Amino acid sequence: MKFNVGTIDRVLRIVAGLVLIALAATGTVGWWGWLGVIPLATGLFRFCPAYTLLGINTCPLKK
């Protein structure tokens, strides 16, 4: 599995995922806040299946 999520993209995904999960855990938002697990996982694993399907890669090229 190749990495396709870059550093800035990764940080934003992790932060957004954690915020959504925290809001869901405190009852501020509904059940949909638990969907924050998806951006959190893609940020932690540095791989997004949707990016692969769309041909997107925000990870810098390594030589």
C-alpha positions in Angstrom: 0.0 0.0 0.0 1.6 3.3 -1.1 1.1 6.5 0.8 -1.0 9.0 -0.9 -1.8 11.5 1.9 0.7 14.3 2.4 1.7 16.0 5.7 -0.7 19.0 5.7 -3.5 16.8 4.5 -2.7 14.2 7.1 -2.7 16.7 10.0 -6.0 18.2 8.9 -7.6 14.8 8.7 -6.4 13.8 12.1 -7.5 17.0 13.7 -10.9 17.0 12.0 -11.5 13.3 12.9 -10.6 13.9 16.6 -12.9 17.0 16.8 -15.8 15.1 15.3 -15.3 12.1 17.6 -15.0 14.4 20.6 -18.2 16.2 19.7 -20.0 13.0 19.2 -18.8 11.6 22.5 -20.0 14.7 24.4 -23.4 14.6 22.7 -22.9 18.0 21.0 -23.6 16.4 17.5 -25.6 13.4 16.6 -24.4 9.9 15.5 -22.8 11.3 12.4 -20.0 12.7 14.4 -18.7 9.2 14.8 -17.9 9.3 11.1 -14.8 11.2 12.2 -13.2 7.7 12.5 -12.8 7.7 8.7 -10.6 10.9 8.4 -8.8 9.9 11.5 -7.9 6.4 10.1 -6.9 7.8 6.7 -4.7 10.3 8.4 -3.0 7.8 10.6 -2.5 5.2 7.9 -1.5 7.9 5.3 -3.7 6.2 2.7 -7.0 7.2 1.3 -8.9 4.7 -0.9 -10.9 7.5 -2.5 -7.7 9.3 -3.6 -6.6 6.1 -5.3 -9.8 5.8 -7.2 -9.6 9.5 -8.2 -5.9 9.4 -9.0 -5.0 12.1 -6.4 -1.8 12.1 -4.4 -0.9 14.8 -2.0 2.2 13.0 -0.8 5.5 14.6 -2.1 7.5 12.4 -4.5 10.5 10.6 -2.9 13.6 10.0 -5.0 
